[in-house]
């Protein structure tokens, strides 16, 4: 009987310890993070022109992880089926284990614009012709409206890379040229005007204007923005 009493006492003690461990609160900590916003499933005929870079979210994790680095979390916005216009979207944040999402980010405003295209003739530097003779600019309508011309930002041998710039010569973001590079060829029989300075481009001879403009300004391709828009 004495042995049985000891066994029963151990069983009761074990059950009590187990119950206490189950009911004891788990120590945690909360942290507010700034999650970068990522748009996914954007339709091919639209482009994001306005969207917050970050959103705030509150995570909760075990207390022992408080002194460590916080997890990297991304807030995704599924834009499948969204057309041009402004849309209120709820970003989705997936908390990594062992963290949990306590307060999700609020809804954000995302603006989409329809992608437009323009077919433009290429104007090469004096004494040169461009191949192909025209390029196509592609981008949101609001961005294309800022384009004043397209310039060659770098020239390697006879190939020039083209970007769209505004009236101040600043690159217009969100606008791409297709093709992105053109070939500049020397025009046969070209005679530079009096007072011009001779330059060599890819083995060919060209001339700068008598005004003394810099070489970089002369070796650009200017696009005629008054050309007819693509339909």
GIDADA-V519844 format. One record per pair of residues at least 24 apart in sequence whose ideal C-beta (glycine too) atoms are under 10 Angstrom apart, sorted by the first residue. I is the first residue (numbers start at 1). J is the second residue. D is the distance in whole Angstrom. If there is no record, write none. Layout:
i->I j->J d->D
i->I j->J d->D
This chain:
i->26 j->62 d->7
i->26 j->63 d->8
i->27 j->62 d->7
i->27 j->63 d->4
i->27 j->64 d->8
i->27 j->66 d->9
i->28 j->60 d->5
i->28 j->61 d->6
i->28 j->62 d->6
i->28 j->63 d->6
i->28 j->64 d->10
i->28 j->65 d->9
i->28 j->66 d->9
i->28 j->98 d->10
i->28 j->99 d->10
i->28 j->100 d->9
i->28 j->102 d->10
i->29 j->59 d->9
i->29 j->60 d->7
i->29 j->61 d->6
i->29 j->62 d->8
i->29 j->63 d->5
i->29 j->64 d->9
i->29 j->65 d->8
i->29 j->66 d->4
i->29 j->67 d->10
i->30 j->58 d->6
i->30 j->59 d->7
i->30 j->60 d->5
i->30 j->61 d->8
i->30 j->66 d->10
i->30 j->102 d->6
i->30 j->103 d->9
i->31 j->57 d->9
i->31 j->58 d->7
i->31 j->59 d->5
i->31 j->60 d->8
i->31 j->61 d->7
i->31 j->65 d->10
i->31 j->66 d->8
i->31 j->70 d->6
i->31 j->71 d->9
i->31 j->99 d->9
i->31 j->102 d->9
i->32 j->56 d->6
i->32 j->57 d->7
i->32 j->58 d->5
i->32 j->59 d->8
i->32 j->70 d->10
i->32 j->102 d->10
i->32 j->103 d->8
i->33 j->57 d->6
i->33 j->58 d->8
i->33 j->59 d->6
i->33 j->70 d->6
i->33 j->71 d->8
i->33 j->72 d->9
i->33 j->73 d->6
i->33 j->75 d->10
i->33 j->93 d->9
i->33 j->95 d->10
i->33 j->99 d->10
i->33 j->105 d->10
i->34 j->70 d->10
i->34 j->73 d->9
i->34 j->75 d->9
i->34 j->105 d->10
i->35 j->59 d->10
i->35 j->72 d->9
i->35 j->73 d->5
i->35 j->74 d->6
i->35 j->75 d->4
i->35 j->76 d->9
i->35 j->91 d->7
i->35 j->93 d->6
i->35 j->105 d->7
i->36 j->72 d->9
i->36 j->73 d->9
i->36 j->74 d->6
i->36 j->75 d->7
i->36 j->76 d->10
i->37 j->74 d->8
i->37 j->75 d->5
i->37 j->76 d->8
i->37 j->77 d->6
i->37 j->89 d->9
i->37 j->91 d->6
i->37 j->105 d->9
i->37 j->108 d->7
i->37 j->110 d->9
i->38 j->74 d->5
i->38 j->75 d->7
i->38 j->76 d->5
i->38 j->77 d->7
i->38 j->91 d->9
i->39 j->76 d->8
i->39 j->77 d->5
i->39 j->78 d->8
i->39 j->79 d->5
i->39 j->82 d->9
i->39 j->89 d->9
i->39 j->91 d->10
i->39 j->110 d->7
i->39 j->112 d->9
i->40 j->74 d->10
i->40 j->76 d->6
i->40 j->77 d->7
i->40 j->78 d->6
i->40 j->79 d->7
i->40 j->80 d->8
i->40 j->92 d->10
i->41 j->76 d->9
i->41 j->77 d->9
i->41 j->78 d->5
i->41 j->79 d->6
i->41 j->80 d->4
i->41 j->81 d->8
i->41 j->82 d->9
i->42 j->77 d->9
i->42 j->78 d->10
i->42 j->79 d->5
i->42 j->80 d->8
i->42 j->82 d->8
i->42 j->110 d->10
i->42 j->112 d->8
i->43 j->79 d->7
i->43 j->80 d->8
i->43 j->81 d->8
i->43 j->82 d->7
i->43 j->83 d->7
i->43 j->84 d->9
i->43 j->112 d->8
i->43 j->114 d->10
i->43 j->115 d->10
i->44 j->115 d->8
i->45 j->83 d->8
i->45 j->84 d->9
i->45 j->112 d->10
i->45 j->114 d->6
i->45 j->115 d->6
i->45 j->116 d->10
i->46 j->79 d->8
i->46 j->82 d->7
i->46 j->83 d->6
i->46 j->84 d->6
i->46 j->85 d->9
i->46 j->111 d->10
i->46 j->112 d->4
i->46 j->113 d->6
i->46 j->114 d->6
i->46 j->115 d->6
i->46 j->140 d->8
i->47 j->84 d->9
i->47 j->111 d->10
i->47 j->112 d->7
i->47 j->113 d->6
i->47 j->114 d->8
i->47 j->115 d->6
i->47 j->138 d->9
i->47 j->139 d->7
i->47 j->140 d->5
i->47 j->143 d->9
i->47 j->174 d->7
i->48 j->77 d->9
i->48 j->79 d->8
i->48 j->82 d->10
i->48 j->110 d->6
i->48 j->111 d->7
i->48 j->112 d->6
i->48 j->113 d->8
i->48 j->140 d->9
i->48 j->174 d->9
i->49 j->84 d->10
i->49 j->86 d->10
i->49 j->110 d->9
i->49 j->111 d->5
i->49 j->112 d->7
i->49 j->113 d->5
i->49 j->139 d->10
i->49 j->140 d->5
i->49 j->141 d->9
i->49 j->142 d->7
i->49 j->143 d->8
i->49 j->173 d->10
i->49 j->174 d->7
i->50 j->86 d->8
i->50 j->109 d->7
i->50 j->110 d->7
i->50 j->111 d->4
i->50 j->112 d->9
i->50 j->113 d->9
i->50 j->142 d->10
i->51 j->77 d->8
i->51 j->79 d->10
i->51 j->87 d->10
i->51 j->89 d->9
i->51 j->91 d->10
i->51 j->108 d->7
i->51 j->109 d->8
i->51 j->110 d->5
i->51 j->111 d->7
i->51 j->112 d->9
i->52 j->77 d->10
i->52 j->91 d->9
i->52 j->105 d->9
i->52 j->108 d->5
i->52 j->109 d->8
i->52 j->110 d->8
i->54 j->91 d->10
i->54 j->105 d->9
i->54 j->108 d->10
i->55 j->90 d->10
i->55 j->91 d->5
i->55 j->93 d->8
i->55 j->104 d->9
i->55 j->105 d->4
i->55 j->106 d->7
i->55 j->107 d->10
i->55 j->108 d->6
i->56 j->93 d->10
i->56 j->103 d->8
i->56 j->104 d->10
i->56 j->105 d->6
i->56 j->106 d->8
i->57 j->91 d->8
i->57 j->93 d->5
i->57 j->95 d->8
i->57 j->101 d->6
i->57 j->102 d->8
i->57 j->103 d->7
i->57 j->104 d->6
i->57 j->105 d->5
i->57 j->106 d->10
i->58 j->93 d->10
i->58 j->95 d->10
i->58 j->100 d->10
i->58 j->101 d->8
i->58 j->102 d->4
i->58 j->103 d->4
i->58 j->104 d->8
i->58 j->105 d->9
i->59 j->93 d->8
i->59 j->95 d->6
i->59 j->96 d->9
i->59 j->99 d->5
i->59 j->100 d->7
i->59 j->101 d->6
i->59 j->102 d->7
i->59 j->103 d->9
i->60 j->95 d->8
i->60 j->98 d->10
i->60 j->99 d->7
i->60 j->100 d->5
i->60 j->101 d->8
i->60 j->102 d->5
i->60 j->103 d->9
i->61 j->95 d->8
i->61 j->96 d->9
i->61 j->97 d->10
i->61 j->98 d->6
i->61 j->99 d->4
i->61 j->100 d->7
i->61 j->102 d->10
i->62 j->98 d->6
i->62 j->99 d->8
i->64 j->98 d->10
i->65 j->98 d->8
i->65 j->99 d->8
i->70 j->99 d->9
i->71 j->95 d->8
i->71 j->96 d->5
i->71 j->97 d->9
i->71 j->98 d->10
i->71 j->99 d->6
i->72 j->96 d->8
i->73 j->99 d->8
i->73 j->101 d->9
i->75 j->104 d->9
i->75 j->105 d->6
i->75 j->108 d->9
i->77 j->107 d->10
i->77 j->108 d->7
i->77 j->110 d->6
i->79 j->110 d->7
i->79 j->112 d->7
i->82 j->110 d->8
i->82 j->112 d->6
i->83 j->112 d->7
i->83 j->114 d->8
i->84 j->111 d->9
i->84 j->112 d->5
i->84 j->113 d->6
i->84 j->114 d->5
i->84 j->115 d->9
i->84 j->140 d->9
i->84 j->141 d->9
i->85 j->110 d->10
i->85 j->111 d->7
i->85 j->112 d->6
i->85 j->113 d->9
i->85 j->114 d->9
i->86 j->110 d->7
i->86 j->111 d->5
i->86 j->112 d->8
i->87 j->111 d->8
i->87 j->112 d->7
i->111 j->140 d->10
i->111 j->142 d->10
i->112 j->140 d->9
i->113 j->139 d->9
i->113 j->140 d->4
i->113 j->141 d->6
i->113 j->142 d->6
i->113 j->143 d->8
i->113 j->144 d->10
i->113 j->174 d->9
i->114 j->140 d->7
i->114 j->141 d->7
i->115 j->139 d->7
i->115 j->140 d->6
i->115 j->141 d->8
i->115 j->143 d->10
i->115 j->144 d->9
i->115 j->174 d->9
i->115 j->176 d->10
i->116 j->140 d->7
i->116 j->141 d->5
i->116 j->142 d->9
i->116 j->143 d->9
i->116 j->144 d->6
i->116 j->145 d->9
i->116 j->175 d->10
i->116 j->229 d->7
i->116 j->230 d->8
i->117 j->144 d->8
i->117 j->178 d->9
i->117 j->229 d->7
i->117 j->230 d->5
i->117 j->231 d->9
i->118 j->144 d->6
i->118 j->147 d->8
i->118 j->164 d->10
i->118 j->175 d->9
i->118 j->177 d->10
i->118 j->223 d->9
i->118 j->225 d->8
i->118 j->227 d->7
i->118 j->228 d->8
i->118 j->229 d->5
i->118 j->230 d->6
i->119 j->178 d->10
i->119 j->227 d->6
i->119 j->228 d->7
i->119 j->229 d->7
i->119 j->230 d->5
i->119 j->231 d->10
i->120 j->147 d->9
i->120 j->149 d->9
i->120 j->150 d->7
i->120 j->162 d->10
i->120 j->164 d->9
i->120 j->177 d->9
i->120 j->222 d->10
i->120 j->223 d->4
i->120 j->224 d->6
i->120 j->225 d->7
i->120 j->226 d->9
i->120 j->227 d->5
i->120 j->228 d->9
i->120 j->229 d->9
i->120 j->230 d->10
i->121 j->222 d->10
i->121 j->223 d->7
i->121 j->224 d->5
i->121 j->225 d->10
i->121 j->226 d->9
i->121 j->227 d->5
i->121 j->228 d->10
i->122 j->150 d->8
i->122 j->152 d->10
i->122 j->160 d->9
i->122 j->162 d->8
i->122 j->177 d->10
i->122 j->182 d->6
i->122 j->184 d->9
i->122 j->221 d->6
i->122 j->222 d->8
i->122 j->223 d->6
i->122 j->224 d->8
i->123 j->149 d->9
i->123 j->150 d->9
i->123 j->220 d->9
i->123 j->221 d->6
i->123 j->222 d->4
i->123 j->223 d->7
i->123 j->224 d->6
i->124 j->152 d->9
i->124 j->160 d->8
i->124 j->182 d->8
i->124 j->183 d->9
i->124 j->184 d->5
i->124 j->185 d->8
i->124 j->186 d->10
i->124 j->187 d->8
i->124 j->206 d->9
i->124 j->219 d->10
i->124 j->220 d->9
i->124 j->221 d->6
i->124 j->222 d->8
i->125 j->152 d->9
i->125 j->155 d->10
i->125 j->160 d->9
i->125 j->184 d->7
i->125 j->199 d->9
i->125 j->201 d->8
i->125 j->206 d->6
i->125 j->207 d->9
i->125 j->208 d->8
i->125 j->209 d->9
i->125 j->217 d->10
i->125 j->218 d->5
i->125 j->219 d->6
i->125 j->220 d->7
i->125 j->221 d->7
i->125 j->222 d->9
i->126 j->187 d->9
i->126 j->190 d->8
i->126 j->192 d->7
i->126 j->193 d->8
i->126 j->196 d->8
i->126 j->206 d->7
i->126 j->207 d->6
i->126 j->208 d->8
i->126 j->209 d->7
i->126 j->218 d->8
i->127 j->184 d->9
i->127 j->185 d->10
i->127 j->186 d->6
i->127 j->187 d->6
i->127 j->189 d->10
i->127 j->190 d->4
i->127 j->191 d->9
i->127 j->192 d->6
i->127 j->193 d->10
i->127 j->196 d->9
i->127 j->198 d->10
i->127 j->199 d->9
i->127 j->201 d->9
i->127 j->204 d->8
i->127 j->205 d->8
i->127 j->206 d->5
i->127 j->207 d->6
i->127 j->208 d->10
i->128 j->158 d->9
i->128 j->160 d->9
i->128 j->183 d->10
i->128 j->184 d->4
i->128 j->185 d->6
i->128 j->186 d->6
i->128 j->187 d->6
i->128 j->190 d->8
i->128 j->201 d->8
i->128 j->202 d->10
i->128 j->204 d->8
i->128 j->206 d->6
i->128 j->207 d->10
i->128 j->219 d->9
i->128 j->221 d->9
i->129 j->182 d->10
i->129 j->183 d->9
i->129 j->184 d->7
i->129 j->185 d->5
i->129 j->186 d->8
i->129 j->187 d->6
i->129 j->188 d->10
i->129 j->190 d->10
i->130 j->160 d->8
i->130 j->162 d->9
i->130 j->182 d->5
i->130 j->183 d->7
i->130 j->184 d->6
i->130 j->185 d->8
i->130 j->221 d->6
i->130 j->223 d->10
i->131 j->158 d->9
i->131 j->182 d->6
i->131 j->183 d->4
i->131 j->184 d->8
i->131 j->185 d->6
i->132 j->179 d->7
i->132 j->182 d->6
i->132 j->183 d->8
i->133 j->182 d->9
i->134 j->182 d->9
i->134 j->223 d->9
i->134 j->224 d->9
i->134 j->227 d->8
i->135 j->162 d->6
i->135 j->164 d->10
i->135 j->176 d->10
i->135 j->177 d->5
i->135 j->178 d->6
i->135 j->179 d->6
i->135 j->180 d->8
i->135 j->181 d->9
i->135 j->182 d->7
i->135 j->221 d->9
i->135 j->223 d->7
i->136 j->176 d->9
i->136 j->177 d->7
i->136 j->178 d->5
i->136 j->179 d->8
i->136 j->230 d->7
i->137 j->162 d->9
i->137 j->163 d->10
i->137 j->164 d->6
i->137 j->172 d->9
i->137 j->175 d->6
i->137 j->176 d->7
i->137 j->177 d->6
i->137 j->178 d->8
i->137 j->223 d->8
i->137 j->225 d->9
i->137 j->227 d->10
i->137 j->229 d->10
i->137 j->230 d->9
i->138 j->164 d->10
i->138 j->174 d->9
i->138 j->175 d->7
i->138 j->176 d->5
i->138 j->177 d->8
i->138 j->178 d->6
i->138 j->230 d->9
i->139 j->164 d->8
i->139 j->172 d->8
i->139 j->173 d->9
i->139 j->174 d->5
i->139 j->175 d->4
i->139 j->176 d->6
i->139 j->177 d->10
i->140 j->173 d->10
i->140 j->174 d->6
i->140 j->175 d->8
i->142 j->172 d->10
i->142 j->174 d->9
i->143 j->172 d->6
i->143 j->173 d->7
i->143 j->174 d->4
i->143 j->175 d->5
i->144 j->172 d->8
i->144 j->174 d->9
i->144 j->175 d->6
i->144 j->225 d->9
i->144 j->229 d->9
i->145 j->172 d->9
i->145 j->225 d->10
i->146 j->170 d->9
i->146 j->172 d->5
i->146 j->173 d->9
i->146 j->174 d->10
i->146 j->175 d->8
i->147 j->172 d->5
i->147 j->175 d->6
i->147 j->223 d->8
i->147 j->225 d->6
i->148 j->172 d->9
i->148 j->222 d->9
i->148 j->223 d->9
i->148 j->225 d->6
i->149 j->220 d->8
i->149 j->221 d->9
i->149 j->222 d->5
i->149 j->223 d->5
i->149 j->224 d->8
i->149 j->225 d->6
i->150 j->175 d->9
i->150 j->177 d->6
i->150 j->182 d->10
i->150 j->220 d->9
i->150 j->221 d->6
i->150 j->222 d->7
i->150 j->223 d->4
i->150 j->224 d->10
i->150 j->225 d->8
i->151 j->216 d->9
i->151 j->217 d->9
i->151 j->219 d->9
i->151 j->220 d->4
i->151 j->221 d->6
i->151 j->222 d->7
i->151 j->223 d->8
i->152 j->181 d->8
i->152 j->182 d->8
i->152 j->184 d->8
i->152 j->216 d->9
i->152 j->219 d->6
i->152 j->220 d->5
i->152 j->221 d->5
i->152 j->222 d->9
i->153 j->216 d->9
i->153 j->220 d->9
i->154 j->181 d->9
i->154 j->216 d->10
i->154 j->219 d->9
i->155 j->181 d->10
i->155 j->184 d->8
i->155 j->201 d->7
i->155 j->202 d->8
i->155 j->215 d->10
i->155 j->216 d->9
i->155 j->219 d->5
i->155 j->220 d->9
i->155 j->221 d->9
i->156 j->181 d->9
i->156 j->202 d->8
i->157 j->183 d->9
i->157 j->184 d->10
i->157 j->201 d->8
i->157 j->202 d->4
i->157 j->203 d->8
i->157 j->204 d->10
i->158 j->182 d->9
i->158 j->183 d->5
i->158 j->184 d->5
i->158 j->185 d->7
i->158 j->186 d->9
i->158 j->201 d->7
i->158 j->202 d->4
i->158 j->203 d->8
i->158 j->204 d->7
i->159 j->183 d->6
i->159 j->184 d->8
i->159 j->202 d->8
i->160 j->184 d->6
i->160 j->201 d->9
i->160 j->202 d->10
i->160 j->219 d->7
i->160 j->220 d->8
i->160 j->221 d->6
i->161 j->221 d->9
i->162 j->220 d->9
i->162 j->221 d->6
i->162 j->223 d->8
i->163 j->221 d->10
i->164 j->223 d->8
i->164 j->225 d->9
i->165 j->220 d->9
i->165 j->223 d->10
i->169 j->217 d->9
i->169 j->220 d->10
i->177 j->221 d->10
i->177 j->223 d->8
i->181 j->221 d->10
i->182 j->221 d->6
i->184 j->219 d->8
i->184 j->221 d->7
